[in-house]
Amino acid sequence: MIDAAGPREPRPERYASSFARHVAATRPAFLSVTLVGCLIGLAAAHRDGVPLDVAAALGTLLAALVAHAGVNVINDYHDARSGADAANTRRLFPFTGGSRFIQNGVLSERAIGRYGYALLAAVIPVGLWLTWHSGPGLLAVGAAGLFVGWAYSAPPLALMSRGLGELAITAGWLLVVVGSDYVQRKTFAPLPLAAGLPYALLVANLLFINQFPDHDGDAAAAKRTIVVRLGPQVAKWGYLLIAIFAYGWLVAMVATARLPQKTAAAAMTLVLSFSAARELLHHAEQPLALAPAIRRTILAANLHGLILAATLAWSG
């Protein structure tokens, strides 16, 4: 058994101010996937000749990042209430097992819960301004995004605990891309869907691989993720299948001219995804051995999205 409560985990004495403590509780290093998703949406609009509205773009980034921060904090809150994080002795901090703010006494469970829902509430006025600026369609996108973010970990739905976490993550980050495009374009279009799906799937793979070190804690707390339901030795093939579908979709969209040919460059990151898949296939039940695979998964998603955004923008 691994007890990962080491010196890298947060401690109350590590933070000089309440502000620093609350910023760190959002796990800011992992918000990059939302930033990149927004860039893909903005690049898709630019590709179709839509002039960049800087104020709306900044508002979109702010709303998306705060919403993601809120979802991270709420996930910590509900995993603490279920006992999943407390039971997780095989975690790989900082990737899995939550932020450890509650378990290590940095913030109370009640404070974390209030903070997470306050962050989601703070998104609403920005979202309403963006809706007034762009059109009513954004209201549906924003409401769907907040709902998916809440339902991912919060009861009674708790989609993650029902084996539906990957679908929720895919939908959530696809909405980030579509919403960012909509704010600029002021209408819906097929391009952000075509570009956003492979990226959203690679983000889902990050959440998927994180379930393997968390398996024992999740099972003890009756958190029925796909990995708990199928067992690591069967579930490990899911990572490879998601990656194959993501890159296959990108190639198909380029081949059918739904995406510019330059965007095929984003498929280069399959080297990272497939090498991570190989490590997971060999070490599905050895949490400490999965750290390099998790790092490659993070890099694959972010780099794929950045290349996709850049090639879309340059094709405009």
N, C-alpha and C positions, 0 to 999 in steps of 0.2 A: 504493500500500500504506500502511496506517495502522499505526504503532507506538504503541500506546496506553499504553505504560509511563511514565505521567506522574506528577506529584507527588501525585495523589490515591491512588495505589496504596500498599499497606502497605509500610513499610520497617522494618528491625530497630530503628532508633533511635527509632521513633515510640512504642514501648510501654514504659512505665515499670516494668512487672512481668511476670512469667511469667503471672500470672492474667489480666491485661488482654490479653496476647497470645493466650492460649487462648480467651478469650471472643470476641475479635474473629474468630478463625479459624472460628467457627461461622456467621458471617454473620448476626448476630442481627437485623438490620433486616428480613430476609426470613422470620423465624419468625412474623410476624404472621398469615400465612395459616393456620397451624396453630392459633394462638390463636382466630381467628375460627371455624374449623371446630369447635373444642370448644364455643364459645358456641352454635353452631347446634344441636349435639347436646343440650346442656343445656336450651336453649329448647324443643326438641321434647318432651323429657320433661316439662318444666313445662307445656307446652300441654295435655298429657293428664292434668294434675292430680297429677303425682308431686312430692312435697315435695323440696326441694333438700337434698341431703346435702353440706354444705360441705366436709368433710374429703375425701370421695370426689371431689368436683369439683376440689379443689386437687391431689389426687393424679393425677387424669386430666390436668390441664393440665401438671403437672411431667413426667409420663411422655411425653406427646405432644411437648412442646417439646424435651426431651432427645433423643428419638428423631429428630426432625427435624434437630436440630443434628448428631447423629451421621451422618445421611444426607448432609448438606451436606459434612462433613469427609471422609467416605469417597468421595464423588464427586470431591472435589479430588484425593485420593490416586490413584484409578484413572485420572483424566484426566491426571495427571502421569506415571504409569507408561506410559500409551499414547502419550504425546507430544502429545496433543490441545491441552493448554493452552500448552505451549511453542511450538507451531506457530501459535498463534492471535494474529496480528498485527492483526486487524480487530475486536478485541473492544471492547465498550462497558462499561468498568468503571464502577460496581460490578455491572452487571446481568449481563454475560456474561463468559466466559473464566475463570471460577473466582475464588477469593479472592486468588490470586497470592502466597499465603504461601510456597509452595515455590519458585516461580520467582524471587521477590525475596529469598530467603534469610532470611525471618522464622522459619520452622520447616523442619526437614528433611523430606524425603519419608517417611522411616521414622517420624519423630515424628508426622507428620500421620496416617499409617496406624494407628499404635498408639492415638492419641487418638480417632480416629473409631470404632474398634471398642470402645474402652473406654466411650465414650458409649452405644453400643448395649447393651453388657453392663450398664451402670448402670440401664437401663430395666427389666431383668428383675425385680429384687426389688420394685420399685414395682408392676409389672404383676401379680406373684403376690399381693401384698397386695390389690390391687383385685379380682383374681379370687376370692380368699377372701371378700372383702366382698360381691361382686356376683353371682358365679355362674360356672360353667365355660365358658359361651359366650364370655366375654371372653378366655379363653385362646386360642380360635381366632381372634378378631379381632386380638389382639395379635401372635400368631405370624404371621398373614398380613401384618400391617402391617410387621413387622420384615423378613420375607422379601422383600416388594415393595421396601422401602427399600434393602435390600442388593442385590437382583437388578437394580435400576435401572441401576447402573453397574459392579458387580463381575462379573468373569468367573467361571464360564464363561457365564452367562446374558447379562449386559450388555444388558438389554432396550433401553436407550436406543440402543445401537449396532446394534440389529436393527430399528429403526423402530417399536418398541413402547413407547417412552418415554411417550407421551401416555396410552396405556391404563394404564400402571403408575401414573402420577401421578393419573389419575382414580380408579383403585381405591384408591390410598393415602389420598387425602383424603376419599373416601367412607367409608373405614374409620374415619377420625378422627371423623367425625360419628356414625356408627353406634355406635362404641365409647363415645363420651362419653354418648350416650343410654342405652346398655346399663348403664353403671355406675350410673346413677340408677334406671333402670326395673327392672333385674335380669332382663330378658327382651328378646327382639327384637320390633320393631314396624315397620310399614310407613312411619310418618311420617318418621323420619330418612332413609330411603332416598329418599322423594319430595322432601324438602327438600334433601338433601345432594348429589344428582346435579348439578343446575345449577351449584352452587358448585364442586364438584370439576372440572367441565368448564372453568370459567373459570380455575381454578388451572392446569389442563393447558395452557390457551392461553398462559399466561405462560411456561411452559417451551417451548412451541412457538415463540413469536415470538423467544425468545432464541437459537434455533438459526440464525437468519438471519445475524447478525453472526459467529457461530461457524462458518459453513459451510466456509470454506477450511481452517481448522485441523482441523475434524472430518474433512474429506475427506482431508487429508494424513496423518492418523493412522488411516485406515480405520475411522472411527467413522461407521457408516452410519445416520444419523438420517433421518427422513422428508425433511427438506430436502435432505440430500445425495443420497438415493435419487431424488427427483423433480426436484431442481433448484429454485432459488428461484422462478422464474417460474410453475411449476406448483404447487409446495407452498404458495405464498402464499394460495391460495384455501381451504386447509384451516383457516386461522384463522377466516375468515368462516363456514364450515360448522359449526365447533365452537360458535361464538357463537350462531348461529341455532338449533342443537339445544338449547343450554343454556336460552335464553330461551323457546324453543318448549315445552320440557319443563315449565318453571315455569308457563306459561300453561295448558298442558293439565292439570296437577295442580290448579290453581285452578278451572278450568272443570269438572272432574269431582269437585270437593269433597274431593279428597285432601289439599289444603292450604287453610288459611283464606283468605278473600278478601283480607284485609289483606296477605298475603305477596306479592300481585301488585305491591306498591310496589317490590319488589326489581328488577322489570323496568326501572325507570327508568335503571339503570346501562347499559342497552343503548346509550345515547347515547355513553358512553365506549368501549364495546367496538366499536361500529360505526365511530366516528371513528378508532380505532386500526387497524381493518381497512382503512379507506380509505387511511391513510398507508402501511400495509404493501403494499397493492396497487400504490402508486405508487413505493415505495422499497425493494422487496424485495432489491435488490442494492446498496444504498447504506447501509452500516451506521451511519454518523454521523447520518443522517436518521431513524433508527428510535428514537432515545432518547425523543422525546415519546410515540410509540406504546407503547413498553414501560412508561413511567410511567403512561399511561392504563390499560393492561392490569392493572398492579398495583392501581391505584385501583379499577378496575371490580370485580375479584375481592374485595378487602377490603370495599368499600362494599356490594356486593351481599350478602355474607355478614352484615354487621352489620345491614343493613335486614331481612334474612330472620330473623335471630335476634331482633331487637327485635319484629317483627310477630308472630312465633310466640309469644313470651313474653306479649305484650299480648293475644293472642287466647285465652290460657289461662283 
